[in-house]
Amino acid sequence: MKLFITGGEGQLGSELIAQAASRGIDVLAPLLAHMDLTRPEQIDRIWDEFHPAAVINAAAYTAVDRAESEPDLAFAVNAEAPVRIARRCAREQIPLIHISTDYVFDGLKGSPYLEDDPVAPLGVYGRSKAEGEAGVRGSLNQHLIVRTAWLYSAHGANFLKTVMRLVGEGNELRIVEDQLGCPTCAADLADALLHIAQQLASGAEIPWGTYHYCGSGVTSWYGMARHVLETLVSRGHITSFRLRPVTTAEYPTPARRPPYSVLDCGRIETAFAVRRPPWQQSIEKTIDRLLGATGTVR
């Protein structure tokens, strides 16, 4: 199978590339320097050279706060580029897996969001992702939109690594406790996506549409940070930590966050038989990867 992956330098893209080889999947994941999603001619040139059988669009503008002051760039990457990719997939008659986010919701529902719940994004980032979803749906029948949330990994910058770095510097951590969601390990999501991609390649009957995939379980940013720190203590990496819960009001940011963005993931489990490890277990595995690799976190 020849799989075209955008966003190969990101958290999810890095995991997709790392896991694809063991599955016998031939991957092309151009570096950002070689393929700018805001330049259609670059996408077409690389596509014509590779002739993929399927595409995973893992690229995104994810700087949630900066998006408030860079809306044009956010919409170019998150809304316009996915439509171009979907239209090319339609011409070639190949499927697209497009990655989206819990930020398409406003977080006011109070119970886990279903795929068909109406979107109501609070900021530029969420609006750009919601527009990208709509564009993919309107351009290509053979699509899977997979929303995820609170992504972290051993690669790049993310909340887990920030917590590890700050506690290592001896800082007291002030972490928001009144936002609830589902931490998701990029390695787990990549495993699920490649499992689905192989089903696409096998010619299996595919129920196209929108799905949710997150780590199993619900917590707050404070709860996630506490588990990270307790795991570091249990591994002997630190002996103690200072952690204080704060409210969203005490920690203002340029972009509003959904206070409750828990995603119901039952549909993807049923349709594709994917597994969702408990978020605590995956955090521990990621910490072990980081500590085993260098002993420090940068």
Secondary structure, DSSP 4 states (H G I P E B T S, - for coil): -EEEEE-TTSHHHHHHHHHHGGGT-EEE---TTT--TT-HHHHHHHHHHH--SEEEE------TTGGGT-HHHHHIIIIIHHHHHHHHHHHHT--EEEEEEGGGS-S-S-SPBPTTSPP---SHHHHHHHHHHHHHHHH-SSEEEEEE-SEE-SSSS-HHHHHHHHHHTTPPEEEE-S-EE--EEHHHHHHHHHHHHHHHHTT-----EEEE---BS-EEHHHHHHHHHHHHHHTTS-S---EEEE-GGGS--SS---SB--B--HHHHHHH-----BHHHHHHHHHHHHHHHTSS--
